[in-house]
């Protein structure tokens, strides 16, 4: 598994969870907001965490 795939899995899981469990609606908002921030700035907390856990990037760099 690569970092990019891991980020997509985390984002999709949180979005689905936030949409199905009403008290966690803010998870969907947070994930969407962070995806926009990541696209604009290049910083993604989930990517940073997954790299620290040892997952490699598609480009093969850590």
C-alpha positions, 0 to 999 in steps of 0.5 A: 500500500502507498501513502496516496492509497492510504490517504484515500482510504482514510478520507473515504472511511471518515466521510462515510462514517460521518455521513452515517452517524449523525453525531459525527457529521463534523468528520465529513466537514473536516475531511472535505476541508482538509482535502481542499487545504491539501490540494491548495497547500500540498500539506496533508496530515494523513499523508504525514502520519502514514509516512511516519508509519512507514508507507511509501509514496507512489514515487518511491520516496519517503 
